[in-house]
Amino acid sequence: MLYKEIIDIFNELLPVIAIIVVVAISYAIYDIIVNKKKIDLIKEISKLLFIIYIIMLYHVVTFQDVSYGTHNYIPFTEMFRYDIGTRLFYRNVMGNLLLFVPYGFFISYFLKLKKIYGVFLMSTALSLVIEYTQKNIGRTFDIDDVILNVAGGLLGYIAFKTLKNIKDKIGGKKWIK
């Protein structure tokens, strides 16, 4: 279910993504030819994926599911309202959790975060800004979304650290520094 929604969002944003890809590739080619710069392909692809992720995140939090319900400031109220395995559980609980996994991964990679509290603080700040924005554009503020987003960011950090440790153990430190 979530996979289909991600694909739908990607397809909807394809024109914007195509423009960004062309600009990024043009810039990289210019740097290679004119500035004689060596390009770290993994890092450049990671930057591009992060930009695409941010655009998709923006789309999801500003244009999806406009609702006029009540705000939720009590932790775990909405989260436990859904039966595990239902469409609403996957969409609201798992969706909010998975929404921030890439964020935690990317900021860990780009900022070379060594401690989990950096991801905790940055995920909390971004999630609060998103919920505040949603509250002001006619959607609802939900503290459970903040909790799930932060948990997703922390999972992204754990995924990054796990991949980095595996890569370090097999001897290739160049991919993830």
VMD Tcl script that builds the backbone (N, CA, C; Angstrom):
set m [mol new atoms 531]
animate dup $m
set s [atomselect $m all]
$s set {name element resname resid chain x y z} {
  {N N MET 1 A 0.817 -1.201 0.000}
  {CA C MET 1 A 0.000 0.000 0.000}
  {C C MET 1 A 0.860 1.264 0.000}
  {N N LEU 2 A 1.787 1.379 0.952}
  {CA C LEU 2 A 2.648 2.558 1.018}
  {C C LEU 2 A 3.527 2.662 -0.222}
  {N N TYR 3 A 3.976 1.518 -0.710}
  {CA C TYR 3 A 4.815 1.496 -1.901}
  {C C TYR 3 A 4.097 2.147 -3.076}
  {N N LYS 4 A 2.832 1.800 -3.257}
  {CA C LYS 4 A 2.039 2.371 -4.351}
  {C C LYS 4 A 1.891 3.884 -4.173}
  {N N GLU 5 A 1.670 4.327 -2.959}
  {CA C GLU 5 A 1.531 5.763 -2.714}
  {C C GLU 5 A 2.826 6.508 -2.995}
  {N N ILE 6 A 3.960 5.903 -2.638}
  {CA C ILE 6 A 5.261 6.517 -2.909}
  {C C ILE 6 A 5.470 6.639 -4.420}
  {N N ILE 7 A 5.136 5.582 -5.133}
  {CA C ILE 7 A 5.264 5.595 -6.599}
  {C C ILE 7 A 4.345 6.655 -7.195}
  {N N ASP 8 A 3.125 6.765 -6.690}
  {CA C ASP 8 A 2.184 7.775 -7.187}
  {C C ASP 8 A 2.725 9.197 -6.968}
  {N N ILE 9 A 3.274 9.445 -5.786}
  {CA C ILE 9 A 3.848 10.766 -5.488}
  {C C ILE 9 A 5.033 11.038 -6.412}
  {N N PHE 10 A 5.897 10.028 -6.573}
  {CA C PHE 10 A 7.050 10.169 -7.460}
  {C C PHE 10 A 6.595 10.512 -8.876}
  {N N ASN 11 A 5.600 9.780 -9.373}
  {CA C ASN 11 A 5.088 10.037 -10.723}
  {C C ASN 11 A 4.480 11.428 -10.841}
  {N N GLU 12 A 3.787 11.865 -9.810}
  {CA C GLU 12 A 3.187 13.194 -9.815}
  {C C GLU 12 A 4.258 14.282 -9.861}
  {N N LEU 13 A 5.386 14.022 -9.206}
  {CA C LEU 13 A 6.469 15.005 -9.135}
  {C C LEU 13 A 7.534 14.795 -10.210}
  {N N LEU 14 A 7.311 13.868 -11.101}
  {CA C LEU 14 A 8.308 13.526 -12.114}
  {C C LEU 14 A 8.829 14.722 -12.917}
  {N N PRO 15 A 7.979 15.652 -13.342}
  {CA C PRO 15 A 8.520 16.806 -14.078}
  {C C PRO 15 A 9.522 17.625 -13.255}
  {N N VAL 16 A 9.224 17.859 -12.002}
  {CA C VAL 16 A 10.131 18.606 -11.123}
  {C C VAL 16 A 11.416 17.811 -10.897}
  {N N ILE 17 A 11.266 16.518 -10.663}
  {CA C ILE 17 A 12.425 15.656 -10.444}
  {C C ILE 17 A 13.303 15.628 -11.692}
  {N N ALA 18 A 12.703 15.559 -12.858}
  {CA C ALA 18 A 13.466 15.548 -14.108}
  {C C ALA 18 A 14.273 16.831 -14.261}
  {N N ILE 19 A 13.679 17.957 -13.955}
  {CA C ILE 19 A 14.387 19.241 -14.039}
  {C C ILE 19 A 15.579 19.250 -13.080}
  {N N ILE 20 A 15.370 18.790 -11.869}
  {CA C ILE 20 A 16.447 18.769 -10.881}
  {C C ILE 20 A 17.576 17.845 -11.321}
  {N N VAL 21 A 17.231 16.690 -11.855}
  {CA C VAL 21 A 18.248 15.744 -12.320}
  {C C VAL 21 A 19.068 16.367 -13.451}
  {N N VAL 22 A 18.410 17.008 -14.402}
  {CA C VAL 22 A 19.119 17.630 -15.522}
  {C C VAL 22 A 20.041 18.743 -15.016}
  {N N VAL 23 A 19.554 19.573 -14.109}
  {CA C VAL 23 A 20.386 20.647 -13.554}
  {C C VAL 23 A 21.582 20.062 -12.807}
  {N N ALA 24 A 21.361 19.055 -11.988}
  {CA C ALA 24 A 22.448 18.448 -11.209}
  {C C ALA 24 A 23.497 17.805 -12.113}
  {N N ILE 25 A 23.051 17.086 -13.131}
  {CA C ILE 25 A 23.993 16.451 -14.059}
  {C C ILE 25 A 24.752 17.508 -14.856}
  {N N SER 26 A 24.067 18.558 -15.286}
  {CA C SER 26 A 24.725 19.645 -16.019}
  {C C SER 26 A 25.798 20.299 -15.155}
  {N N TYR 27 A 25.477 20.540 -13.920}
  {CA C TYR 27 A 26.438 21.144 -12.986}
  {C C TYR 27 A 27.646 20.233 -12.798}
  {N N ALA 28 A 27.415 18.937 -12.638}
  {CA C ALA 28 A 28.515 17.984 -12.455}
  {C C ALA 28 A 29.396 17.924 -13.699}
  {N N ILE 29 A 28.786 17.899 -14.869}
  {CA C ILE 29 A 29.559 17.873 -16.115}
  {C C ILE 29 A 30.386 19.148 -16.252}
  {N N TYR 30 A 29.790 20.270 -15.941}
  {CA C TYR 30 A 30.517 21.549 -15.967}
  {C C TYR 30 A 31.719 21.493 -15.026}
  {N N ASP 31 A 31.518 21.011 -13.821}
  {CA C ASP 31 A 32.609 20.902 -12.848}
  {C C ASP 31 A 33.729 19.992 -13.358}
  {N N ILE 32 A 33.357 18.919 -14.019}
  {CA C ILE 32 A 34.355 17.976 -14.545}
  {C C ILE 32 A 35.141 18.612 -15.697}
  {N N ILE 33 A 34.439 19.226 -16.637}
  {CA C ILE 33 A 35.086 19.758 -17.848}
  {C C ILE 33 A 35.798 21.084 -17.580}
  {N N VAL 34 A 35.099 22.038 -17.019}
  {CA C VAL 34 A 35.659 23.379 -16.860}
  {C C VAL 34 A 36.576 23.479 -15.643}
  {N N ASN 35 A 36.130 22.968 -14.514}
  {CA C ASN 35 A 36.908 23.101 -13.286}
  {C C ASN 35 A 37.868 21.937 -13.055}
  {N N LYS 36 A 37.846 20.960 -13.962}
  {CA C LYS 36 A 38.720 19.776 -13.858}
  {C C LYS 36 A 38.580 19.105 -12.489}
  {N N LYS 37 A 37.363 19.108 -12.001}
  {CA C LYS 37 A 37.077 18.570 -10.678}
  {C C LYS 37 A 36.752 17.078 -10.777}
  {N N LYS 38 A 37.241 16.330 -9.826}
  {CA C LYS 38 A 36.872 14.916 -9.754}
  {C C LYS 38 A 35.578 14.809 -8.954}
  {N N ILE 39 A 34.688 14.009 -9.443}
  {CA C ILE 39 A 33.376 13.858 -8.822}
  {C C ILE 39 A 33.325 12.539 -8.054}
  {N N ASP 40 A 32.842 12.627 -6.828}
  {CA C ASP 40 A 32.568 11.425 -6.037}
  {C C ASP 40 A 31.141 11.005 -6.396}
  {N N LEU 41 A 31.017 9.995 -7.250}
  {CA C LEU 41 A 29.722 9.600 -7.789}
  {C C LEU 41 A 28.720 9.236 -6.690}
  {N N ILE 42 A 29.166 8.508 -5.681}
  {CA C ILE 42 A 28.262 8.118 -4.583}
  {C C ILE 42 A 27.730 9.352 -3.865}
  {N N LYS 43 A 28.608 10.294 -3.590}
  {CA C LYS 43 A 28.186 11.506 -2.886}
  {C C LYS 43 A 27.225 12.338 -3.748}
  {N N GLU 44 A 27.519 12.436 -5.051}
  {CA C GLU 44 A 26.653 13.215 -5.941}
  {C C GLU 44 A 25.272 12.569 -6.074}
  {N N ILE 45 A 25.238 11.262 -6.210}
  {CA C ILE 45 A 23.952 10.552 -6.289}
  {C C ILE 45 A 23.197 10.700 -4.968}
  {N N SER 46 A 23.913 10.642 -3.854}
  {CA C SER 46 A 23.282 10.813 -2.542}
  {C C SER 46 A 22.670 12.195 -2.401}
  {N N LYS 47 A 23.378 13.217 -2.864}
  {CA C LYS 47 A 22.839 14.590 -2.811}
  {C C LYS 47 A 21.560 14.683 -3.638}
  {N N LEU 48 A 21.608 14.105 -4.824}
  {CA C LEU 48 A 20.448 14.136 -5.704}
  {C C LEU 48 A 19.255 13.409 -5.079}
  {N N LEU 49 A 19.505 12.244 -4.509}
  {CA C LEU 49 A 18.432 11.497 -3.845}
  {C C LEU 49 A 17.870 12.262 -2.653}
  {N N PHE 50 A 18.739 12.950 -1.916}
  {CA C PHE 50 A 18.281 13.739 -0.770}
  {C C PHE 50 A 17.384 14.885 -1.234}
  {N N ILE 51 A 17.763 15.551 -2.308}
  {CA C ILE 51 A 16.939 16.634 -2.839}
  {C C ILE 51 A 15.582 16.096 -3.297}
  {N N ILE 52 A 15.574 14.972 -3.989}
  {CA C ILE 52 A 14.316 14.360 -4.431}
  {C C ILE 52 A 13.463 13.980 -3.224}
  {N N TYR 53 A 14.107 13.422 -2.192}
  {CA C TYR 53 A 13.383 13.069 -0.965}
  {C C TYR 53 A 12.740 14.313 -0.331}
  {N N ILE 54 A 13.479 15.411 -0.236}
  {CA C ILE 54 A 12.950 16.639 0.382}
  {C C ILE 54 A 11.759 17.173 -0.412}
  {N N ILE 55 A 11.841 17.117 -1.740}
  {CA C ILE 55 A 10.720 17.568 -2.569}
  {C C ILE 55 A 9.496 16.684 -2.324}
  {N N MET 56 A 9.708 15.382 -2.263}
  {CA C MET 56 A 8.589 14.467 -2.011}
  {C C MET 56 A 8.032 14.682 -0.602}
  {N N LEU 57 A 8.905 14.903 0.380}
  {CA C LEU 57 A 8.464 15.177 1.753}
  {C C LEU 57 A 7.608 16.439 1.787}
  {N N TYR 58 A 8.085 17.481 1.132}
  {CA C TYR 58 A 7.328 18.733 1.071}
  {C C TYR 58 A 5.941 18.499 0.468}
  {N N HIS 59 A 5.894 17.742 -0.603}
  {CA C HIS 59 A 4.615 17.454 -1.262}
  {C C HIS 59 A 3.670 16.707 -0.314}
  {N N VAL 60 A 4.197 15.698 0.365}
  {CA C VAL 60 A 3.375 14.896 1.266}
  {C C VAL 60 A 2.822 15.744 2.411}
  {N N VAL 61 A 3.653 16.589 3.001}
  {CA C VAL 61 A 3.205 17.311 4.191}
  {C C VAL 61 A 2.395 18.561 3.874}
  {N N THR 62 A 2.406 18.999 2.621}
  {CA C THR 62 A 1.627 20.197 2.313}
  {C C THR 62 A 0.434 19.964 1.399}
  {N N PHE 63 A 0.480 18.919 0.572}
  {CA C PHE 63 A -0.587 18.743 -0.417}
  {C C PHE 63 A -1.405 17.474 -0.245}
  {N N GLN 64 A -1.013 16.590 0.630}
  {CA C GLN 64 A -1.720 15.321 0.791}
  {C C GLN 64 A -2.732 15.421 1.930}
  {N N ASP 65 A -3.849 14.774 1.761}
  {CA C ASP 65 A -4.835 14.586 2.833}
  {C C ASP 65 A -5.166 15.845 3.630}
  {N N VAL 66 A -5.664 16.859 2.986}
  {CA C VAL 66 A -6.082 18.039 3.725}
  {C C VAL 66 A -7.241 17.640 4.622}
  {N N SER 67 A -7.065 17.879 5.916}
  {CA C SER 67 A -8.103 17.492 6.868}
  {C C SER 67 A -8.444 18.671 7.761}
  {N N TYR 68 A -9.621 18.655 8.270}
  {CA C TYR 68 A -10.071 19.746 9.123}
  {C C TYR 68 A -10.504 19.208 10.481}
  {N N GLY 69 A -9.816 18.164 10.938}
  {CA C GLY 69 A -10.140 17.546 12.217}
  {C C GLY 69 A -9.592 18.361 13.373}
  {N N THR 70 A -9.584 17.748 14.528}
  {CA C THR 70 A -9.076 18.434 15.714}
  {C C THR 70 A -7.595 18.128 15.893}
  {N N HIS 71 A -6.922 19.029 16.542}
  {CA C HIS 71 A -5.501 18.853 16.814}
  {C C HIS 71 A -5.321 17.835 17.937}
  {N N ASN 72 A -4.193 17.134 17.923}
  {CA C ASN 72 A -3.889 16.158 18.965}
  {C C ASN 72 A -2.584 16.548 19.653}
  {N N TYR 73 A -2.700 16.936 20.902}
  {CA C TYR 73 A -1.522 17.309 21.687}
  {C C TYR 73 A -1.202 16.259 22.753}
  {N N ILE 74 A -1.962 15.177 22.798}
  {CA C ILE 74 A -1.766 14.124 23.799}
  {C C ILE 74 A -1.057 12.947 23.135}
  {N N PRO 75 A 0.173 12.643 23.580}
  {CA C PRO 75 A 0.949 11.570 22.947}
  {C C PRO 75 A 0.229 10.220 22.955}
  {N N PHE 76 A 0.395 9.496 21.860}
  {CA C PHE 76 A -0.077 8.130 21.643}
  {C C PHE 76 A -1.592 8.000 21.471}
  {N N THR 77 A -2.312 9.105 21.388}
  {CA C THR 77 A -3.761 9.055 21.214}
  {C C THR 77 A -4.136 8.533 19.831}
  {N N GLU 78 A -3.622 9.176 18.802}
  {CA C GLU 78 A -3.947 8.781 17.431}
  {C C GLU 78 A -3.247 7.483 17.036}
  {N N MET 79 A -2.047 7.322 17.507}
  {CA C MET 79 A -1.221 6.178 17.136}
  {C C MET 79 A -1.904 4.846 17.474}
  {N N PHE 80 A -2.528 4.780 18.642}
  {CA C PHE 80 A -3.140 3.531 19.091}
  {C C PHE 80 A -4.624 3.428 18.725}
  {N N ARG 81 A -5.082 4.374 17.952}
  {CA C ARG 81 A -6.473 4.370 17.516}
  {C C ARG 81 A -6.721 3.361 16.400}
  {N N TYR 82 A -5.676 3.021 15.664}
  {CA C TYR 82 A -5.818 2.160 14.496}
  {C C TYR 82 A -5.457 0.723 14.824}
  {N N ASP 83 A -6.203 -0.206 14.260}
  {CA C ASP 83 A -5.887 -1.627 14.416}
  {C C ASP 83 A -4.687 -1.969 13.547}
  {N N ILE 84 A -3.741 -2.714 14.128}
  {CA C ILE 84 A -2.539 -3.123 13.397}
  {C C ILE 84 A -2.945 -3.931 12.167}
  {N N GLY 85 A -2.346 -3.584 11.051}
  {CA C GLY 85 A -2.615 -4.290 9.808}
  {C C GLY 85 A -3.658 -3.642 8.925}
  {N N THR 86 A -4.385 -2.661 9.462}
  {CA C THR 86 A -5.402 -1.989 8.641}
  {C C THR 86 A -4.749 -0.947 7.747}
  {N N ARG 87 A -5.484 -0.527 6.746}
  {CA C ARG 87 A -4.987 0.500 5.817}
  {C C ARG 87 A -4.635 1.779 6.565}
  {N N LEU 88 A -5.475 2.189 7.499}
  {CA C LEU 88 A -5.199 3.416 8.250}
  {C C LEU 88 A -3.969 3.280 9.143}
  {N N PHE 89 A -3.730 2.095 9.678}
  {CA C PHE 89 A -2.524 1.863 10.475}
  {C C PHE 89 A -1.281 2.047 9.601}
  {N N TYR 90 A -1.289 1.409 8.427}
  {CA C TYR 90 A -0.137 1.524 7.541}
  {C C TYR 90 A 0.072 2.954 7.067}
  {N N ARG 91 A -1.012 3.606 6.731}
  {CA C ARG 91 A -0.911 4.966 6.195}
  {C C ARG 91 A -0.485 5.963 7.270}
  {N N ASN 92 A -1.105 5.924 8.435}
  {CA C ASN 92 A -0.856 6.941 9.454}
  {C C ASN 92 A 0.303 6.616 10.388}
  {N N VAL 93 A 0.385 5.386 10.829}
  {CA C VAL 93 A 1.439 5.029 11.784}
  {C C VAL 93 A 2.725 4.684 11.032}
  {N N MET 94 A 2.659 3.674 10.185}
  {CA C MET 94 A 3.859 3.253 9.457}
  {C C MET 94 A 4.319 4.341 8.481}
  {N N GLY 95 A 3.377 5.027 7.878}
  {CA C GLY 95 A 3.721 6.101 6.940}
  {C C GLY 95 A 4.528 7.193 7.611}
  {N N ASN 96 A 4.089 7.658 8.776}
  {CA C ASN 96 A 4.822 8.701 9.496}
  {C C ASN 96 A 6.177 8.199 9.998}
  {N N LEU 97 A 6.233 6.948 10.379}
  {CA C LEU 97 A 7.500 6.369 10.828}
  {C C LEU 97 A 8.489 6.297 9.658}
  {N N LEU 98 A 8.048 5.732 8.546}
  {CA C LEU 98 A 8.930 5.545 7.388}
  {C C LEU 98 A 9.278 6.853 6.681}
  {N N LEU 99 A 8.421 7.853 6.841}
  {CA C LEU 99 A 8.626 9.144 6.194}
  {C C LEU 99 A 9.970 9.769 6.557}
  {N N PHE 100 A 10.444 9.528 7.770}
  {CA C PHE 100 A 11.671 10.174 8.244}
  {C C PHE 100 A 12.892 9.268 8.258}
  {N N VAL 101 A 12.749 8.010 7.883}
  {CA C VAL 101 A 13.922 7.125 7.820}
  {C C VAL 101 A 14.972 7.689 6.850}
  {N N PRO 102 A 14.581 8.104 5.636}
  {CA C PRO 102 A 15.597 8.679 4.744}
  {C C PRO 102 A 16.249 9.938 5.332}
  {N N TYR 103 A 15.466 10.750 6.030}
  {CA C TYR 103 A 16.008 11.975 6.623}
  {C C TYR 103 A 17.119 11.631 7.620}
  {N N GLY 104 A 16.849 10.695 8.507}
  {CA C GLY 104 A 17.857 10.287 9.492}
  {C C GLY 104 A 19.096 9.716 8.822}
  {N N PHE 105 A 18.892 8.957 7.759}
  {CA C PHE 105 A 20.015 8.363 7.029}
  {C C PHE 105 A 20.853 9.447 6.359}
  {N N PHE 106 A 20.197 10.318 5.599}
  {CA C PHE 106 A 20.920 11.335 4.842}
  {C C PHE 106 A 21.652 12.333 5.733}
  {N N ILE 107 A 21.001 12.813 6.800}
  {CA C ILE 107 A 21.703 13.789 7.633}
  {C C ILE 107 A 22.862 13.139 8.376}
  {N N SER 108 A 22.743 11.871 8.693}
  {CA C SER 108 A 23.863 11.159 9.315}
  {C C SER 108 A 25.030 11.071 8.338}
  {N N TYR 109 A 24.725 10.808 7.091}
  {CA C TYR 109 A 25.753 10.683 6.057}
  {C C TYR 109 A 26.411 12.038 5.761}
  {N N PHE 110 A 25.606 13.042 5.469}
  {CA C PHE 110 A 26.158 14.325 5.053}
  {C C PHE 110 A 26.823 15.094 6.191}
  {N N LEU 111 A 26.265 15.015 7.376}
  {CA C LEU 111 A 26.819 15.765 8.503}
  {C C LEU 111 A 27.814 14.953 9.325}
  {N N LYS 112 A 27.999 13.681 8.918}
  {CA C LYS 112 A 28.924 12.783 9.608}
  {C C LYS 112 A 28.644 12.741 11.119}
  {N N LEU 113 A 27.362 12.599 11.432}
  {CA C LEU 113 A 26.941 12.582 12.834}
  {C C LEU 113 A 27.427 11.311 13.515}
  {N N LYS 114 A 28.058 11.481 14.632}
  {CA C LYS 114 A 28.598 10.342 15.375}
  {C C LYS 114 A 27.666 9.901 16.504}
  {N N LYS 115 A 26.837 10.811 16.961}
  {CA C LYS 115 A 25.930 10.520 18.080}
  {C C LYS 115 A 24.483 10.635 17.621}
  {N N ILE 116 A 23.656 9.817 18.220}
  {CA C ILE 116 A 22.245 9.752 17.829}
  {C C ILE 116 A 21.464 10.999 18.241}
  {N N TYR 117 A 21.934 11.731 19.260}
  {CA C TYR 117 A 21.149 12.881 19.715}
  {C C TYR 117 A 21.084 13.992 18.666}
  {N N GLY 118 A 22.082 14.078 17.774}
  {CA C GLY 118 A 22.012 15.059 16.689}
  {C C GLY 118 A 20.835 14.774 15.771}
  {N N VAL 119 A 20.648 13.509 15.435}
  {CA C VAL 119 A 19.513 13.109 14.599}
  {C C VAL 119 A 18.209 13.324 15.362}
  {N N PHE 120 A 18.234 13.019 16.646}
  {CA C PHE 120 A 17.042 13.234 17.479}
  {C C PHE 120 A 16.625 14.711 17.440}
  {N N LEU 121 A 17.578 15.605 17.661}
  {CA C LEU 121 A 17.267 17.040 17.693}
  {C C LEU 121 A 16.814 17.549 16.324}
  {N N MET 122 A 17.522 17.152 15.273}
  {CA C MET 122 A 17.172 17.635 13.941}
  {C C MET 122 A 15.837 17.064 13.463}
  {N N SER 123 A 15.560 15.801 13.761}
  {CA C SER 123 A 14.276 15.192 13.380}
  {C C SER 123 A 13.135 15.832 14.151}
  {N N THR 124 A 13.369 16.099 15.431}
  {CA C THR 124 A 12.350 16.759 16.250}
  {C C THR 124 A 12.053 18.151 15.714}
  {N N ALA 125 A 13.097 18.920 15.425}
  {CA C ALA 125 A 12.909 20.288 14.930}
  {C C ALA 125 A 12.148 20.288 13.600}
  {N N LEU 126 A 12.573 19.457 12.653}
  {CA C LEU 126 A 11.899 19.423 11.352}
  {C C LEU 126 A 10.453 18.958 11.494}
  {N N SER 127 A 10.220 17.944 12.294}
  {CA C SER 127 A 8.863 17.431 12.460}
  {C C SER 127 A 7.948 18.477 13.109}
  {N N LEU 128 A 8.466 19.194 14.097}
  {CA C LEU 128 A 7.664 20.252 14.731}
  {C C LEU 128 A 7.339 21.369 13.733}
  {N N VAL 129 A 8.304 21.731 12.901}
  {CA C VAL 129 A 8.058 22.754 11.878}
  {C C VAL 129 A 6.988 22.268 10.897}
  {N N ILE 130 A 7.079 21.009 10.507}
  {CA C ILE 130 A 6.081 20.442 9.592}
  {C C ILE 130 A 4.695 20.472 10.228}
  {N N GLU 131 A 4.582 20.022 11.466}
  {CA C GLU 131 A 3.272 20.005 12.132}
  {C C GLU 131 A 2.733 21.414 12.335}
  {N N TYR 132 A 3.597 22.353 12.679}
  {CA C TYR 132 A 3.186 23.752 12.834}
  {C C TYR 132 A 2.676 24.300 11.502}
  {N N THR 133 A 3.412 23.989 10.426}
  {CA C THR 133 A 3.006 24.422 9.089}
  {C C THR 133 A 1.650 23.822 8.722}
  {N N GLN 134 A 1.494 22.531 8.979}
  {CA C GLN 134 A 0.225 21.880 8.658}
  {C C GLN 134 A -0.923 22.523 9.424}
  {N N LYS 135 A -0.686 22.852 10.669}
  {CA C LYS 135 A -1.722 23.494 11.484}
  {C C LYS 135 A -2.154 24.821 10.856}
  {N N ASN 136 A -1.192 25.511 10.242}
  {CA C ASN 136 A -1.479 26.829 9.682}
  {C C ASN 136 A -1.951 26.810 8.226}
  {N N ILE 137 A -2.007 25.633 7.611}
  {CA C ILE 137 A -2.525 25.561 6.239}
  {C C ILE 137 A -3.833 24.765 6.179}
  {N N GLY 138 A -4.469 24.590 7.320}
  {CA C GLY 138 A -5.773 23.931 7.322}
  {C C GLY 138 A -5.732 22.453 7.634}
  {N N ARG 139 A -4.568 21.945 7.971}
  {CA C ARG 139 A -4.465 20.548 8.384}
  {C C ARG 139 A -4.345 20.517 9.899}
  {N N THR 140 A -4.154 19.357 10.449}
  {CA C THR 140 A -4.112 19.262 11.901}
  {C C THR 140 A -2.703 19.045 12.426}
  {N N PHE 141 A -2.470 19.524 13.635}
  {CA C PHE 141 A -1.232 19.262 14.367}
  {C C PHE 141 A -1.448 17.976 15.144}
  {N N ASP 142 A -0.500 17.041 15.034}
  {CA C ASP 142 A -0.621 15.770 15.746}
  {C C ASP 142 A 0.722 15.418 16.376}
  {N N ILE 143 A 0.781 15.427 17.693}
  {CA C ILE 143 A 2.018 15.116 18.404}
  {C C ILE 143 A 2.482 13.685 18.120}
  {N N ASP 144 A 1.542 12.798 17.813}
  {CA C ASP 144 A 1.919 11.426 17.460}
  {C C ASP 144 A 2.740 11.391 16.171}
  {N N ASP 145 A 2.429 12.289 15.240}
  {CA C ASP 145 A 3.227 12.375 14.017}
  {C C ASP 145 A 4.672 12.764 14.350}
  {N N VAL 146 A 4.829 13.680 15.284}
  {CA C VAL 146 A 6.175 14.095 15.710}
  {C C VAL 146 A 6.921 12.898 16.295}
  {N N ILE 147 A 6.264 12.167 17.178}
  {CA C ILE 147 A 6.889 10.995 17.816}
  {C C ILE 147 A 7.295 9.971 16.757}
  {N N LEU 148 A 6.399 9.683 15.827}
  {CA C LEU 148 A 6.690 8.700 14.783}
  {C C LEU 148 A 7.774 9.190 13.828}
  {N N ASN 149 A 7.747 10.482 13.476}
  {CA C ASN 149 A 8.783 11.039 12.599}
  {C C ASN 149 A 10.153 10.954 13.253}
  {N N VAL 150 A 10.235 11.297 14.521}
  {CA C VAL 150 A 11.513 11.239 15.237}
  {C C VAL 150 A 12.001 9.790 15.315}
  {N N ALA 151 A 11.095 8.878 15.609}
  {CA C ALA 151 A 11.475 7.458 15.649}
  {C C ALA 151 A 11.992 7.010 14.278}
  {N N GLY 152 A 11.362 7.486 13.208}
  {CA C GLY 152 A 11.822 7.174 11.856}
  {C C GLY 152 A 13.204 7.745 11.590}
  {N N GLY 153 A 13.440 8.990 12.021}
  {CA C GLY 153 A 14.762 9.593 11.869}
  {C C GLY 153 A 15.825 8.791 12.600}
  {N N LEU 154 A 15.494 8.312 13.794}
  {CA C LEU 154 A 16.434 7.495 14.568}
  {C C LEU 154 A 16.687 6.159 13.882}
  {N N LEU 155 A 15.651 5.576 13.284}
  {CA C LEU 155 A 15.839 4.340 12.514}
  {C C LEU 155 A 16.762 4.578 11.315}
  {N N GLY 156 A 16.630 5.746 10.690}
  {CA C GLY 156 A 17.518 6.098 9.585}
  {C C GLY 156 A 18.963 6.198 10.037}
  {N N TYR 157 A 19.173 6.775 11.215}
  {CA C TYR 157 A 20.519 6.867 11.789}
  {C C TYR 157 A 21.079 5.466 12.052}
  {N N ILE 158 A 20.255 4.599 12.626}
  {CA C ILE 158 A 20.679 3.227 12.917}
  {C C ILE 158 A 21.006 2.490 11.616}
  {N N ALA 159 A 20.188 2.688 10.582}
  {CA C ALA 159 A 20.458 2.057 9.287}
  {C C ALA 159 A 21.787 2.551 8.718}
  {N N PHE 160 A 22.034 3.858 8.815}
  {CA C PHE 160 A 23.297 4.422 8.335}
  {C C PHE 160 A 24.483 3.829 9.090}
  {N N LYS 161 A 24.401 3.822 10.404}
  {CA C LYS 161 A 25.500 3.291 11.221}
  {C C LYS 161 A 25.729 1.809 10.931}
  {N N THR 162 A 24.657 1.062 10.748}
  {CA C THR 162 A 24.779 -0.360 10.450}
  {C C THR 162 A 25.496 -0.570 9.112}
  {N N LEU 163 A 25.063 0.162 8.086}
  {CA C LEU 163 A 25.714 0.057 6.781}
  {C C LEU 163 A 27.172 0.497 6.839}
  {N N LYS 164 A 27.425 1.564 7.578}
  {CA C LYS 164 A 28.801 2.056 7.714}
  {C C LYS 164 A 29.669 1.007 8.400}
  {N N ASN 165 A 29.170 0.394 9.456}
  {CA C ASN 165 A 29.935 -0.638 10.168}
  {C C ASN 165 A 30.199 -1.854 9.286}
  {N N ILE 166 A 29.208 -2.257 8.516}
  {CA C ILE 166 A 29.396 -3.390 7.593}
  {C C ILE 166 A 30.458 -3.033 6.560}
  {N N LYS 167 A 30.348 -1.854 5.981}
  {CA C LYS 167 A 31.306 -1.418 4.963}
  {C C LYS 167 A 32.718 -1.316 5.552}
  {N N ASP 168 A 32.835 -0.784 6.754}
  {CA C ASP 168 A 34.144 -0.677 7.408}
  {C C ASP 168 A 34.746 -2.054 7.672}
  {N N LYS 169 A 33.912 -3.001 8.051}
  {CA C LYS 169 A 34.399 -4.354 8.355}
  {C C LYS 169 A 34.881 -5.097 7.113}
  {N N ILE 170 A 34.250 -4.814 5.975}
  {CA C ILE 170 A 34.684 -5.507 4.756}
  {C C ILE 170 A 35.768 -4.717 4.022}
  {N N GLY 171 A 36.190 -3.599 4.618}
  {CA C GLY 171 A 37.376 -2.917 4.119}
  {C C GLY 171 A 37.172 -1.756 3.175}
  {N N GLY 172 A 35.966 -1.343 2.901}
  {CA C GLY 172 A 35.773 -0.238 1.957}
  {C C GLY 172 A 35.315 1.018 2.648}
  {N N LYS 173 A 36.237 1.814 3.158}
  {CA C LYS 173 A 35.862 3.021 3.898}
  {C C LYS 173 A 35.558 4.203 2.994}
  {N N LYS 174 A 35.808 4.079 1.699}
  {CA C LYS 174 A 35.590 5.197 0.794}
  {C C LYS 174 A 34.108 5.509 0.584}
  {N N TRP 175 A 33.261 4.491 0.555}
  {CA C TRP 175 A 31.848 4.703 0.255}
  {C C TRP 175 A 31.157 5.566 1.310}
  {N N ILE 176 A 31.302 5.185 2.575}
  {CA C ILE 176 A 30.690 5.970 3.655}
  {C C ILE 176 A 31.805 6.362 4.606}
  {N N LYS 177 A 32.042 7.654 4.672}
  {CA C LYS 177 A 33.131 8.150 5.530}
  {C C LYS 177 A 32.625 8.434 6.917}
}
mol reanalyze $m
mol bondsrecalc $m
mol representation Tube
mol addrep $m
